[in-house]
Amino acid sequence: MRICFISAEYSPFAKTGGLGDVSAALTRHLARRGHDLRVFMPLHGQIDLRGVDRHPVDFLQGLTLRVGPHVFHYGIHTARVPDSDLWVYLVDCPSLFDRPRIYSDAPDEHVRYSC
């Protein structure tokens, strides 16, 4: 099966509670069962990617997304999940995700995760 897995958190990159752990465990299990997975998550501003094998996806840079009156510019990077054969696709949209915390009470919080 081909699976596109989307999560706001994915351990060890971003984790505030159980969602990051469950996302990572579930996708590793599915991959071991032979499924073709594409994991997407936001490139949160506080993620420490030092030492992580990370690359921009050349044909997924300089993209634009319009949501109602909002216009967002973004690109996609890929990074190897430590201690696994999985790669995660990081949505690099600073205007939405370069924040001090994963979740906040900002007035645009509903827009951040609806895209």
ABEGO torsion letter per residue (X at the ends): XBBBBBBABBOAABBABAAAAAAAAAAAAAAAAGBBBBBBBBBBAABBABGBBBBBBAAABGBBBBBEABBBBBBBBBBBBBGBABBBBBBBBAAAABBABABBABAAAAAAAAX
